[in-house]
Amino acid sequence: MAVQDEIQLDTHRALFYHWRVWELTGLMRPPGVSRLSYLVYSIAINLVVTLLFPLSLIANLLFTTNLAGMCENLTITITDVVANLKFVNVYHVRKQLHEIRTLLRQMDLRATQVGDPEELSALRREVEIAQGSFLTFARIFVFGTLLSCIRLIIRPDRELLYPAWFGIDWRNSTRSYVLINIYQLFALVAQAVQNCASDSYPPAFLCLLTGHMRALELRVRRIGFGPDLSKEEVYEELIECIRDLMRVHRLREIIQHILSVACMAQFACSAAVQCTVTMHFLYMAADHELTAMIISIVFFTAVTLEVLVICYFGDRMRTQSEALCDAFYACNWVEQLPKFKRALHFTLARTQRPSLIFAGNYIPLSLETFEQVMRFTYSVFTLLLRAK
């Protein structure tokens, strides 16, 4: 049974879909692929998609002359540019991603050696939640891509999937119109895959951290309660748990480094898009343009949910870190050796403050932060309403 658990327990599976996306989009070289061929592939796909697609959106924004069109284009452009910045950040932190993979193997091996069913169940549950978050984002992006295609098909006049500038008179050239839409569809699918991974890997990392904290909490609570254990053996058990705690703290430090820029970019993007969408909504409501109002509401809801998801999983991880601290108080320390109590005392001093992940090393990922973001959004909305 222990051998079977060792084979099955692999918490890095929480990033299985993300890793495949990063391989397909030129960030992580798959095993068995030559370095040169993958480099050529990576440069080609990122020039065609990651660079050219947002540049076409920015160029179109510069040529927009009316306020309604500018608000609509600005919303799309900000979202896409920030998504590409988060994608580039993954390349920047790729060494830390490999380090996490190695660290998780060590922590999985330790959990397998302990062999507690409740610990293993908690870890597998977090893996399922992380994979489920990716699939949820994937369904949303598939739905959005299909809506764009349907909108293009049913419109009586010629339009692009997304407003962009290519320097070609595609309205009067069927060939140019077809080629540009084929390119946009390809780029849109590639960008949707990239964005799906970029939006869902922060919750996945937070799930991993929460799961290993939960497993360690259960492990620590059992210290001193095992039958037929000498006090020296209980002390060694505590030392092993302290080593596990050091691995958890190292995992948190790496995740902090990985998520700091990505989450800060998401907060900035959400604030900018919310303000732009609010202005667009107010002016479109005055013109009674129902379609434009619906699009504004959808964009506003999407960027708000992205922040909510990050803050929820960050708050969930903080709650688990508090439970881990309580676990050291709950172990059977009263009857143990003096050196056990000294080691426990130093450990408690280290775990007094709950662990948090900070966006930009400043903004905590918590539900309180989400509440502040919504208050800021409401303040901007009322200010624009009065100005109008």
C-alpha positions in Angstrom: 0.0 0.0 0.0 2.9 2.4 0.8 4.5 1.7 -2.5 1.2 2.4 -4.3 0.8 5.7 -2.5 4.4 6.7 -3.3 3.6 6.2 -7.0 0.3 8.0 -7.0 1.2 11.0 -4.8 2.5 13.7 -7.0 1.3 17.1 -6.0 3.0 18.8 -8.9 0.1 17.3 -11.0 -1.7 20.5 -9.8 0.3 22.2 -12.5 0.0 19.5 -15.2 -2.2 21.6 -17.5 -0.1 24.7 -16.9 3.1 22.9 -17.7 1.6 21.6 -21.0 0.5 25.1 -22.0 4.0 26.5 -21.2 5.5 23.8 -23.4 3.1 24.5 -26.3 3.6 28.2 -26.1 7.4 28.1 -26.1 8.3 28.7 -22.5 9.3 25.2 -21.2 11.2 22.8 -23.5 9.6 19.4 -23.4 11.8 16.3 -22.9 13.1 14.8 -26.1 13.0 18.0 -28.1 16.2 19.5 -29.3 17.2 22.9 -27.9 17.7 24.5 -31.3 14.4 23.4 -32.8 12.5 24.4 -29.7 14.2 27.8 -29.7 13.1 28.4 -33.3 9.6 27.3 -32.5 9.5 29.5 -29.4 10.7 32.6 -31.2 8.3 32.1 -34.1 5.1 31.6 -32.1 5.8 34.4 -29.6 6.6 36.8 -32.4 3.4 36.0 -34.3 1.2 35.8 -31.2 2.6 37.3 -28.0 4.1 40.4 -29.8 2.1 41.0 -33.0 -1.4 40.5 -31.6 -1.2 43.2 -28.8 0.7 45.5 -31.1 -2.2 45.4 -33.6 -4.6 46.2 -30.7 -2.4 49.1 -29.6 -2.2 50.5 -33.1 -5.9 50.4 -33.5 -6.4 52.2 -30.2 -4.1 55.0 -31.4 -6.2 55.5 -34.6 -9.6 55.5 -32.7 -11.2 58.9 -32.7 -14.5 58.5 -30.8 -14.8 58.1 -27.0 -17.1 55.0 -27.1 -14.7 53.1 -29.5 -11.7 54.2 -27.4 -13.2 52.9 -24.2 -14.1 49.6 -25.8 -10.6 49.2 -27.5 -8.8 50.3 -24.3 -10.6 47.6 -22.3 -9.5 44.9 -24.7 -6.0 46.3 -25.1 -5.3 46.6 -21.4 -6.5 43.1 -20.7 -4.4 41.6 -23.5 -1.2 43.6 -22.7 -1.3 42.7 -19.0 -2.0 39.1 -19.9 1.1 39.0 -22.1 3.1 40.6 -19.3 2.0 37.9 -16.9 3.0 35.3 -19.6 6.5 36.9 -20.0 6.8 36.8 -16.2 6.5 33.0 -16.3 9.5 32.9 -18.5 11.4 35.2 -16.1 10.7 32.9 -13.1 11.2 29.5 -14.9 14.1 28.6 -12.6 11.9 29.0 -9.6 9.3 26.8 -11.3 11.8 24.0 -11.6 12.9 24.5 -8.0 9.3 24.1 -6.9 9.1 20.9 -8.8 12.1 19.5 -6.9 10.9 20.7 -3.6 7.5 19.2 -4.0 9.0 15.8 -4.7 10.8 16.0 -1.4 7.6 17.0 0.4 5.6 14.3 -1.3 8.2 11.7 -0.4 8.0 12.7 3.2 4.1 12.6 3.2 4.3 9.1 1.6 6.8 7.9 4.3 4.5 9.1 7.0 1.6 7.4 5.2 -1.3 9.1 7.1 -4.4 8.6 5.0 -5.8 12.0 6.1 -2.7 13.8 5.0 -2.6 12.1 1.6 -6.3 12.8 1.1 -5.8 16.5 1.9 -2.9 16.8 -0.6 -4.8 15.0 -3.3 -7.9 17.2 -2.7 -5.8 20.4 -3.2 -4.4 18.9 -6.5 -8.0 18.4 -7.7 -9.0 21.9 -6.7 -6.0 23.4 -8.6 -6.8 21.3 -11.7 -10.4 22.2 -11.5 -9.6 25.9 -11.4 -7.7 25.6 -14.7 -10.5 23.7 -16.3 -13.0 26.4 -15.1 -10.9 29.2 -16.7 -10.6 27.1 -19.8 -14.3 26.8 -20.2 -14.7 30.5 -19.7 -12.1 31.2 -22.5 -13.7 28.7 -24.8 -17.1 30.3 -24.3 -15.6 33.8 -24.9 -13.8 32.6 -28.1 -17.0 31.0 -29.4 -19.0 34.2 -28.7 -16.5 36.2 -30.7 -16.8 33.8 -33.6 -20.6 33.8 -33.5 -20.7 37.6 -33.4 -18.4 37.7 -36.5 -20.6 35.3 -38.4 -24.0 36.9 -37.7 -23.0 40.5 -38.4 -24.2 41.7 -41.8 -21.2 43.9 -42.4 -17.5 43.0 -42.4 -15.9 43.0 -38.9 -12.8 41.5 -37.3 -12.9 39.1 -34.4 -11.2 41.8 -32.3 -10.8 45.5 -33.3 -7.2 45.7 -34.6 -5.1 47.7 -37.2 -3.2 45.9 -39.9 -2.5 48.6 -42.4 -4.5 46.8 -45.1 -7.9 47.7 -46.6 -9.5 44.4 -45.5 -13.1 45.9 -45.9 -12.7 46.0 -49.7 -10.5 42.9 -50.2 -12.1 39.5 -49.5 -8.7 37.8 -49.5 -7.2 40.2 -47.0 -10.3 39.9 -44.8 -10.2 36.1 -44.8 -6.5 36.0 -44.1 -6.7 38.5 -41.2 -9.6 36.7 -39.6 -7.7 33.4 -39.9 -4.7 35.0 -38.2 -6.9 36.5 -35.5 -8.6 33.2 -34.8 -5.2 31.4 -34.5 -3.8 34.2 -32.3 -7.0 34.4 -30.3 -6.9 30.7 -29.5 -3.2 30.9 -28.6 -3.7 33.9 -26.4 -6.7 32.3 -24.8 -4.6 29.2 -23.9 -1.8 31.5 -22.6 -4.2 33.6 -20.6 -5.9 30.5 -19.1 -2.6 29.3 -17.7 -1.6 32.8 -16.6 -4.9 33.4 -14.7 -5.1 30.0 -13.1 -1.5 29.3 -12.0 -1.7 31.7 -8.9 -4.6 29.7 -7.4 -2.8 26.5 -8.3 0.3 27.5 -6.4 -1.8 28.7 -3.4 -3.6 25.4 -3.4 -0.3 23.5 -3.3 1.0 25.7 -0.4 -2.3 25.2 1.5 -2.3 21.5 1.0 1.2 21.0 2.3 0.4 23.3 5.3 -2.6 21.2 6.0 -0.6 17.9 5.8 2.0 19.3 8.2 -0.7 20.6 10.6 -2.1 17.1 10.9 1.4 15.7 11.4 2.3 18.1 14.1 -1.0 17.6 16.1 -0.1 13.9 16.5 3.3 14.6 18.1 3.5 13.0 21.5 0.3 11.0 21.2 1.7 8.0 19.5 1.8 4.7 21.4 5.0 3.1 22.6 7.2 6.0 21.7 10.1 7.1 24.0 10.6 10.8 24.8 13.7 10.8 22.6 11.7 9.5 19.7 9.1 12.1 20.2 11.8 14.8 20.1 13.1 13.4 16.8 9.6 13.5 15.5 9.4 17.2 16.4 12.7 17.8 14.6 11.5 16.1 11.5 8.3 18.3 11.6 10.5 21.4 12.0 12.4 20.4 8.9 9.1 20.0 7.1 8.1 23.5 8.3 11.3 24.9 6.8 10.4 23.3 3.5 6.9 24.8 3.7 8.5 28.3 4.4 10.9 27.8 1.4 7.9 26.9 -0.8 6.1 30.0 0.4 9.1 32.2 -0.4 9.4 30.8 -3.9 5.7 31.2 -4.6 5.9 34.8 -3.2 8.6 35.5 -5.8 6.6 33.9 -8.6 3.3 35.5 -7.8 4.4 39.0 -6.7 4.6 40.6 -10.2 1.7 38.5 -11.7 -0.7 39.4 -9.0 0.3 43.1 -8.9 -0.3 43.2 -12.7 -3.7 41.6 -12.2 -4.7 44.2 -9.6 -3.5 47.1 -11.8 -5.3 45.6 -14.8 -8.5 45.1 -12.9 -8.5 48.7 -11.6 -7.8 50.1 -15.0 -10.4 48.0 -16.8 -13.0 48.6 -14.1 -12.6 52.4 -14.5 -12.7 52.2 -18.3 -15.6 49.8 -18.4 -17.5 52.1 -15.9 -17.0 55.1 -18.2 -18.0 53.1 -21.3 -21.1 51.8 -19.5 -22.2 55.2 -18.5 -21.9 56.7 -22.0 -23.4 53.7 -23.7 -26.4 53.7 -21.3 -27.1 57.3 -22.3 -27.2 56.2 -26.0 -29.3 53.1 -25.2 -26.8 50.7 -26.9 -27.8 47.4 -25.3 -25.1 45.3 -26.9 -22.3 47.6 -25.8 -23.8 47.7 -22.2 -23.8 43.9 -22.0 -20.2 43.7 -23.2 -19.2 46.3 -20.6 -20.9 44.3 -17.8 -19.3 41.1 -19.0 -15.8 42.6 -18.9 -16.4 44.2 -15.5 -17.6 40.9 -14.1 -14.6 39.0 -15.6 -11.8 41.2 -14.2 -13.6 41.4 -10.8 -13.8 37.6 -10.6 -10.1 37.3 -11.4 -9.2 39.4 -8.4 -11.8 37.6 -6.2 -10.3 34.2 -7.1 -6.8 35.2 -6.2 -7.8 36.9 -3.0 -10.0 33.9 -2.0 -7.2 31.4 -2.3 -4.7 33.7 -0.6 -7.1 34.2 2.3 -7.6 30.4 2.4 -3.9 29.9 2.6 -3.6 32.4 5.4 -6.3 30.6 7.5 -4.4 27.4 7.0 -1.2 28.9 8.2 -2.9 30.0 11.4 -4.2 26.5 11.9 -0.6 25.2 11.5 0.6 27.6 14.2 -2.2 26.3 16.5 -1.1 22.7 15.8 2.2 23.3 17.6 0.3 24.4 20.7 -2.0 21.3 20.4 0.8 18.7 20.4 1.6 16.8 23.6 4.4 19.0 24.8 3.8 19.0 28.5 5.4 15.6 29.3 8.3 16.0 26.9 12.1 16.6 27.5 13.4 20.1 28.1 15.2 20.2 24.7 11.8 19.4 23.1 10.3 22.4 24.8 13.2 24.6 23.8 12.9 23.6 20.1 9.1 24.0 20.3 9.5 27.5 21.8 11.8 28.7 19.0 9.4 27.2 16.4 6.4 29.0 17.9 8.3 32.2 17.8 8.8 31.7 14.1 5.2 30.8 13.3 3.4 33.6 15.3 2.7 35.7 12.2 0.4 34.0 9.7 1.8 33.5 6.2 0.6 35.8 3.5 1.4 36.2 -0.2 1.8 39.8 -1.3 1.2 41.3 -4.7 4.1 43.5 -5.5 5.5 42.6 -2.1 3.0 45.1 -0.6 -0.7 44.2 -1.2 -1.8 41.1 0.7 -3.9 38.5 -1.1 -6.9 38.4 1.2 -10.6 38.9 1.2 -10.0 42.2 3.0 -8.0 43.4 0.0 -10.8 42.4 -2.4 -13.2 44.4 -0.2 -10.9 47.5 -0.5 -10.8 47.0 -4.3 -14.6 46.9 -4.6 -14.8 50.1 -2.4 -12.3 51.8 -4.7 -14.4 50.7 -7.7 -17.6 52.1 -6.2 -15.9 55.4 -5.4 -14.7 55.7 -9.0 -18.2 54.9 -10.3 -19.8 57.5 -8.1 -17.2 60.1 -9.1 -17.7 59.5 -12.8 -21.4 59.5 -12.3 -21.3 62.9 -10.7 -18.8 64.2 -13.4 -21.2 63.0 -16.1 
